[in-house]
């Protein structure tokens, strides 16, 4: 069993083949953190790791004893105010105004498998032998509240899933104002902090800084994980790179307000915390009620950042994503939005679909404008029934014609929103989130529905379910285009208004789950003005997400690279759009746009009926290539070879699980002249295989062993001193695809 408890030393050892995690019950009966890192041998006692000497200007737990201060010890789930002055993992406000707590060890339980978290997304197992779970029960005698810490270590993934549950056994009402999903006290501060920040159309840009004394953090208070920050951080050793060195990754499986932070104390201990953002959070913990935090996942590696990412990719692809589409290749789609915007008729849509079918595209998606009085973006949200002026036979009629072409049919929704110019709002103006006697702010002339209320969720579910059922819909693009302001719910009393942000996202999860249960074969793709809610919580319900509204291939190099540090390629919607690009007005070759979009869930957003014959022929070849190598692109092992944040050249690699196929995307952002000779090493191949290397155009690049490619590399030089008709036509925004195929097994 990969969790051991040593009763004499009161130590827990969680381990698998590669990692170890050590916890100890301290002398004051609270939990101490001893170690998280590479697998170490099991032993009875690690008391030598509990350093707690006298330090000036500290406070001490015991009278006349200067050897035990919580400020000087690494802890599992710390509270504030009982000698530890660092940021706490929990805070409970009590009727007398105090927030002092003392949760001491009571018991524990170790068992095979992993529990579900009611109403929340979380990793899972299909068989109990895949993981082992430790539940540690702590109790505060004064307030009569239990705290259960949950740890699951996976057999085949170098990851630990953590969460916490509070249960009130008293007759008093408490306010839970801080409830982090995890806390980890690391013994030093020699780390680079990596965060993934940005804004609309430039999401998840990697930012790196060395840890400094005090607090560094990222978070969201928008009611969604947001474009601006992502609930994922990395701490890596300064010398670590993509292929070597220690790194810790922390991912929150949650889509609402979050906080991720690292606090470096005066003695260089680094406290990492992740969970629901305490700002504007307060949960009424009533008698006999419980509160469950979201789940956080911690990953450790000593083999560099690619290995860290691959751990997250494999875990999230196989044990976070669920259902019919988990292991299936994702269909290549055409979305009508950039082809028609609101200006469409059914015949115009069919004309676009017919052209898509000729090119081998598999899914037609009707975007915004099909419902209610939605002839512009200021009306109709919430009125989820077909606009018969545009679609005389409704969604079912259009769907029938699309299916007759041999295409799947998809539909756009924005379930969480309404416009004042809508039947929904006219009938139920109280359904929106708004504060009494305050003017409700608008975004895009739309308002957020109060999904903390079950009757609001029920209303939207009934409308959506009818459309999906009657229309035989195969795919749903679930959009969300504004964040919450004036957060207040008319359904809850004053002492529960601090719950609304969290209850809102629970309502979103509830609607997703009900629709998934009712329509298990529908492919859901999440979206939030692009990548404004691209997080692990959404992947539990929607196995792919629209990565960004910025579809420019060169910008996508940075966006998709940043996204790949945590999230698998199979989760990234990546489309070819029109040029000049509508976000940056850049003209990028169609080949480059396709080559970038291959590394994800390929789609097209342009008017196929206006393209030249040469362009259509090129798209047909792209679609055929994607179908041929889709399994490798979407489910292969992914490597970042060259970094778009530092380099003019970007290189990505995917390798099939059996190492018999690999594809490298090689992208040059700006052209250079008379440049250096270039070799690119190719990791991940089988050293005993011979590989035939060619470009997707068919140009032969030779035969090499896996060992040669890994240690010598592939020649990728492409710049001449002058461009001539005889030389390769290399330009700005240039790309190549190299395909590696195992010719035989030398062994």
N, C-alpha and C positions, 0 to 999 in steps of 0.2 A: 504494500500500500504506500503510495507516494506522499503521504503525510504521516509523520511520526510525532508522538507526544512522549516526552521523557518526564515521568512524574516526579522524579527526585529533584531535577533542576527546574521543572515547570517550563520546559522549552518545547516549542513546536518547530518542526522542520518540514517545509513543503518543498518538494523537489520532483524533477523529471530527469531526462537524460542530460540536459544542458544547463538547467538553472536551479538555484537554491534560494529559499526565503526562510529566514529565521526570526521567530518571535519568542519573547520571554515574559513570563509573569514576574514583575518586579517586586521588590521587598514591600512596597506599599499596596500590592495586589492590583496594580494597574498594569497595562501592557506596554512592554518596551520593544523597540525594533532593533534587531541585531545585524541583519545582513540581507542584501538582495543582490544577486549577481551570478557569476558562473558557478556551476555545480561544485559543491564541496562534499567531502566525505561526512557521513553522519557521525556525530559524537554526542555523548551524554550532556556535556556541559560547555557553555560558551561564556561563562561568567567574566572571562578576561575582556570581553567586548563591552561590558558595562562599566564605563569610566564615569565616576561621579565624585570628583574631588572638590575640595573647598575652592570657591571662587569669590572674590570680593564683590560686594554690592548685589549679592543674590539673596534670595530668601530660601528657607529650608523647611522641609515638611515636618520634621520631628524636633521636639524640644531638646535643647542641649546636644544636638547632633548636626554637625556641619558637613556630613558626608552624603546627604541625599537631598538634592533639589531637582525638581522636574525641569528647571531651566537648563540643566546640565546633562540631561539624558535624552536619548533618542526614543521616541514614542510611536505607538501604532495609531492612536486616535485621540489626540490631546485635547484638553479643555484649557480655558484661560482662567487665571486668577488664583490658582493654588500653587504658586511658585514658578509657573511657566508664563513668561511674558510674551511669547511668540504667538502668531496667529493660531487660533484654535480650529479643530475640525468640527466642533459642535458648540452650540450655545442654546440653552433653554432658559427662557425668562419665566420666572415663577410669580405667583400672586403677590408675594411680599416685596417684589422688585429685584430680588437677587437673581443672578445668572450663574452662581457657583454650583458646580456639580463634582461628583466623585464617583465615577463608574469603576467598580472593582470586579475582578474576575470571580465568576460563580461556577461555571462549568463549560464544557465544550462537547461538540459532537463531530465525528469524522465519518463520512459516508461516501460511497461511490455515486457518481453522477453529478448533476447540477440542478438546482431548483429554478423554476420559473419565477420571474418577478411580475406580480399581478399588475396589469395595465401598463407595463413598461417594456420597451425593447431591451433585449439582452442576448448575449451569446447563449448557445444551447449545446446539448449533446443528443445524439440519436441512440446511443447505448451507454449504459452506466459505466462501462469499463473505459470510456474515453477520458474521464476526468475524475478527480476526487475533490470533495468539498469539506472545508472546515468552517463550522459555525462556533464562534466564541460568544458566550452569554456573559454580559456584564450588567451590573445593577447598581443603581444609586439608592441607598436606603432612605435618605431624607425625603426625596420626592417620589420614591416608589416607582421608578421608571426602569425598564429593561432597555439595554442597548445590545443588539446582536450584530456582530461583525461577520460578514460572509466572505470567504476566500475560496475560489475554485482554481486549481492548477490542472492544466490540460496535459494529457499524456503525449500528444504528438505536436503540440504547439508550445513555443517557449513564451508562454503568456500566463498571467494570473488575472482573473476577474475578481473585482472587489465591489462591495456595496455595504450599506448599513441599514438597520431597521430599528426604529424606536417604538416601544410599546408602553403605554401609560396604564399602570395598575392602580393608580390612586383615584381619589374622587375629585381631584382638583383639575382645573384647566391650565395647561401650559402653552406657551408660545415657543415653538421651535424656530429659531431665527438663523441658525447655521447648521447645516447637515451635509458635510462634504461626503463624496463617494469614496475618496481615498486620501490617505496621508502617508507620506514616506519620508522619513528623516535619513538622509544620506550623510556619511561621516566626514565629507570634505566638500569643498566648493570649486574644485578644479574642473569646471564644466563650461562648455558653450551652450547657451540657451538658444533653441531654434523655435521660432514661431512662424505662422503662416497667415500673413496679414494682407490687407488690400482694401478694395472698394468694389462697387459695381463695375463689371467689365475688366477687372484686374484682381480677381480673387486669388487667395492662397499663394502670395508671393513670399518666398523664403526670406526671413530676416534672422541674422545670427549676431549674437553679442555674448561676450564672456560674462559669466555671473559676477555680480558685484554685491557688496554688503547691502542689506536691506531687501526690499521686496521688488521683484519684477513679475509682471502678470499680464495676461490677456483675458478678455471676457466680453460678454454681451449683456446689454440691458434692454434689448429691442423686442424681446419675446420670441426671438429665433436666434439660432447660432450665428447668423449674419454673414454678409459679404466681408465685413471688416476684419473679423477674427474667426478662427476655427478652433473647436474644442479638441485640439491635438497639439502636443508640444513634444520636443525631444531635448534631452540633456546628453551631450556627447563630450568625450574627452577632447581637448583642443587638437590633439594630433590625429584623431579619428577621421576617416574619410569614407568614401562609398564602399571600400573593400576591406578595411581593417580598423580595429580600435573599438573601445567600449562605447555603448550608447544605450540610453533608456528612453523608451517611448511611452507616452501616456495619452490615452484616448478615452473620451467620455461618450458613452452611448446615450446621447440625449440631444434634443433639438431646440431647447428653450434657452433661457438666460443661464449662462455658465460663467465660471471663474476657474482659471488655471494659473497657478502662481508658484514661484520658488522664493523662499525667504532664506537669506544667508545671515546667520547670527554672528556675534562677535568672535566665536570660536570656530567659524568656518563650517559649521554644520548646515546642510542645505535641507530645508523642509519643503517638500513638494506636495501641493494640494490641488484637488480637482473635484468639481461638483457643481451643484446649483449655485448660482451667484447669490450670496447673502443679501445683496442690495435689493431692497423692496421685496424680500422674501420673509414671510412669517407664517408658519403653519400651526393652526390651533390643534394641539394634541389633547383631545378630550378624553375623559375616563374610558378605559377599555378600548381605545383606538390606537392604531399603529400608523407609522409613516415609514415608507420604504424609499430610500434614495435611488437615483439611477445608478447604473453600473459603470465602473471605470475599468479599463483594461491596461495592464502594465506589461511591457515587453522589454526584455534585456537581451543584448547580444555583445559578444566580444569580437565580432567579425564585420563591423562596419555598417553603414547606413543602408546599403542595399539589402543586407540580411535582415536588418530591423524591419524594413518595409515589407519584405517578402513574408515575414512572420505575420504581420497584420493582414496582408493580402490573402494569405492562405486561410487564416482563421476567419476573416470576415466573409470570404467567398463561400466557405463550407459550413461555418457554424454561427453566422449572423444572418446572412441572406437565407431566405426560406422558400419552400414551395416549388411550384411547377417550373419556374424560370431559373431556379438557383444554378443548375448545371447545364442549362440549355444555351446554345448560341443565340445571340440577340439578333432580331431581324433588322435588315437594312431598310431605312425608312426615307420617305419624302414627306416633308412638312410644308404645307401650303402657305405659311405666313408670309415669307419674304417674296413669294410669287404673286400673292393676291392682296394681302392685308385684309381689310374689311370688304374689298370690292370683288365679290365672287357670286357666281350662280352655281347651281348644281351641275349644269353642263360644262362650265368652265373648270370645275373641280374634276369632272370625269375626264376631260381632255388632258389635264395634268396627270391624272392617274394612269391613263392609257400610255402616255409617253414613259412614265416611270416603269410600267409593266414591261415595255419593250426593252428597257435597259437592264432588267433583272432585279429591280428593286422589289421588296417583299411586303412593305407596309405603307399604307397611305394614312397620313395623320391630318385631320381637319383641326386647325387651331382656332383661335378666338373668332367670335362673330356669328356663331351658328344658332344662338339661343335668344329667347325673349325678344326685346327691342334693341338688341346689341348691334346697332349700325355704326356706333362710335364707341370710344373707350370710356364714356362717362355715363353709360346706362346699361341696365340689364343684368348685372351680376347678381346671382342668386335665383334668377328665373330660368331654371334648368329644364326647359322644354324647347323644342325646335321652333325656329322662326320660319313659319310656313311661306312667307313672302320670298324667302331665299331658297328654302328646301320644301317644295310643295308636298312631297311625300314623306317629309320628316326625316329623322335620322335613320329610321329603319329602311326607308326607300333608298337613301344614298348608300347606306351600308350594303344593301342587297346588290346594287350596281358595282360597288367596289369589290365585293366578294366574287361576283360573276367574272371579274377580270383576273381572278386568281390571287388577289392581294388581300392581306389582312387590313382591318380598318381600325383606326385609332381616333381618339377624341380628346380635345383640350377642355379642362375644367379649372376653375379657381374657386374651390368649395368654401374657402374660409372668408370670403369677401362679399360685399354687396355695394350697390350704388344707391343713392337716395332716389334716383330715377329708376325705380324697379318696383315690381309688384310686391316682392318680399318686403322691402322697406316700408312701402305704403301700408301694408297690412300689419307689419310687426316692427315698428320703429324702435321698440325696446330691445330688439335682438342684437343690436350693435354694442360694442364695448364703448362706454362713455361714462363720464363722471357727472353726477347731478349738479345742475346750475353752472356747469362749465361748458364752454364752446368746444365741440368735438373737432379735432384737427382732421384734415383729409390728406390723403396721398393718392395721386392719380384720380381724384374725385371718387375714391372708394373708401369703405369703412370696414373694420374688422368685425366679424360676427363673434358673438360671445360663446365660444365653444366650451366654456366652463359649465354651460347649462345643457343638460341632456336633451331638453326639448328642442333646442336649436340644432344640435347635432342630428337628432331624429328627423327634423324637417328637411335638412339637406340630404341625409341618407335616402329618404324615401324618393326624392326627386331624382337623385343620381342613379339609384338602383333601377328605377323604371326605364330611364334612358339606356342604361347599360344592358338591361335584359331585353328590352324591345328592339334595340339597335344591334344586338349581337356584336358588341364592341370587343375588340381583341387587345386594345392598348389604351391606357389613360395617361395623358400628360397632366400632372397635378401641379398647378402653378400657385404662387403666393407672392403678391406684388407690393405689399406694404407691411410695415411693422406697427406694433401696438403703441398707441398713445392714450393718455387719460385712462389708464388701466383701472377699471372698476366694473363690478358686476352687480346688477340690481337684484340678483338671486341670492346674495350672501350678505350676512350682517357685517357690521364694522370690524369685528375681531377676526374676520376671515378674508378681508380684502387683500392681505398679503399673500394669499394663496392663489390669486387669480392667474398670474402668469403661468404658474405650474399647472393649475387645473386646465388652462387653455390648451397647453400642449398635450395633456392627457386626453382632452377631447379630440384633438387632431389624431392622436394615435388610435383612439376608439373608433373613429370614422374609418380610418384606413383598415383597421382589423375587421370591422364588420363587412366592408366591401370585399376584402380579400377572402373572407370566409364564404361570402355569397357568390363570388366570381373567382374561383381559385386559378383559372387559366388566363386571366387578364394580366398583361404585363404593365405594371405601374412604373412610371418614371416621375420622380419628384423634380420640382423646379421652384425657384423663388427669385424671380427676376434674374434668372441665370443661377449662379451658385450661392445664393443667399441663405440656403439651408442645406448645404452639402455636408452631411455629418453621418456618423455611424448610426444614430438613432433612426434616421430616415431609411437606411439600408435594410433595416429589419422588416420594413413594410414595402419599400420600392427598391428592387435590386439594382436600379440604375438611376442616375440623376443628371439633369442638364448642368454641365460643368460651369458654363458661363454664357452670358448673352454675347460676349465677345467671341465671334467665330473666326476672327482673323487668324490665319495659321501661325504667323510669327508670334503674336501675343499668346496663342494657345501653347506654344512651346514652354513658356514660363508657367502658365496657369496649370497645364496638365502635369508638368514636372512637379510643381508644388503639391498638387493634389495627390500625386503618386507616392509621396512619403508615407501616407497612411492608407489610402483607398485604392482598391484594385482597378485595373484597366476595364474590367467588365462592368464597373459602376459608372464609367465616364461617358456621358453622351458627347459625341464629337462629330460635328457636321461640316460639310462643305457648303459654303455660302457664296453669294454673288460677289463679283469684283467690279468696281472698287468696293472694298469691304465697308459695310454700313457703320461700323464703329470707328475705324481709324482711317477709312478712305484709301487704303493701301491696295495696290494691284499686285497680287501674288499669283504665280503660276498655278493652274488647275492641278498639275501634278503635285506640287508642294502641299496644296490644300488637302488633297486626297491622302498623301503620305502621312501627314500629321493625324488626320482623322482615323486612319487605320488603327491607331493605338488607342482604341476605345470602342464605343458602340457607334458604328458608322451610320451617318444619315446625310441627307441633302436638304438644303433650304434655299432654293432658287427656282426660277421659272424655267422648267425644262423645255417649254414650248418656244422659248426665245433663244435657245442656244444654237450654235452652228452645228453642222454635221460632224465636224472634227471634234468639237467639244462633247457631243453626245457619244461619239465613238470612244473617246477617252474615258468618260464616265462608265460606259459599259464594261470597259476593261478593268476599271477600278472595282466595280461591283463583282466581277468574276474573280479577281484576285482576292478580294476580301472573303468571298465564299470559300475559296480554296484554302485560305490560311486563317480563317476566322477563329478556329479553336485555339490556335497558337497565340494570336493577337489578344484574345479576350481572357484566356485561361492559362497561358504560359507563364513561366517565371520571368519577371520583368527586372531589367537592370538599367540604371541611369549611368551612362558611360561618360558623357560630357555635359557640362552644366550651363544652361542658358543664362544664369545669373552672373557668370564670370567669363564665359567664352563666346566667341563669335560662331563657333561650331557646336552643335548639339547632336548628341547621339543617344538613341534608345535601342534597347535590345530585348526581344522576347525569345524564350527558349522553351520548346515543348517538354513536358515532363519526362519523356523517354529520351530526350537529348538528340533526337534524330532530325529535328527541324529547328531552325532559328531564323529570325529576321531582324536585321538592324536598319533602323531609320537614321539617315545621316543628313543633317540639315546645316546649310551655311546661310547665316543671316545676311551678311553683306559680303559681296565678292572681294577678293584680294588679288593682287597681281604679283607674279614672280615670287610666290610664297614658298615656305619651307616644304620639304618632303614630309609626308604624314603617314604614320602607322597607327592603327587602332587595334588594341588588344581586345580579344573577344572571350569573355569569361563564360562559364556555365556549360561549355560543351564537354562531351565525353573525350578524354585524352586518348582513348583507344580507337576512336572512329576516324576514318578519312571523310572529309567534307568537300563536296562540290559547291563552289561559291559562284553565284551569278547575280546580276542585277535583274530586277523584275522585267526589264526590257528584253531580257534574254542574253545580254552581253556576258560572255564568259569571263570569270575572274580567277579561275584556276582551281586546283585541288590542294588541300592542306590537311594535316592532322589536327585534331583538337588541341594537342599539345603545342603545335606551332602557332595556332591562332591565339591561344591563351598567353603564350610567353613572348612570341615575336610580334604577332599582330598581322592585320590585313592592310595592305597599301591602299590608302584613300586619297593620295595626292590628286588634286584636280586643277591646280592653277598653272597656267603657262605664262611665260614672260610676255607674250602677246596672244590675243585671241585671233585665230585664223580659221578658215573653213575646215582645216584638217584637225583642229583641236576640239575638245569637248566644249559645248556651248554652256559655259558656266556663267550665271548671272547672280544678282542679288536674289535672296529668298529661294535659294536653290536646294534641291533635295535629291537623295538617292535611296533606294531600298536595296539592300543586299540580302539574298536568300541563301541560307546554308542548309544543305541536304546531306545527310549521312549516306556515303556511297557504299560503305561496308564496315564491318566490325573487324579491326585488325587482330583482335584477340581470338 
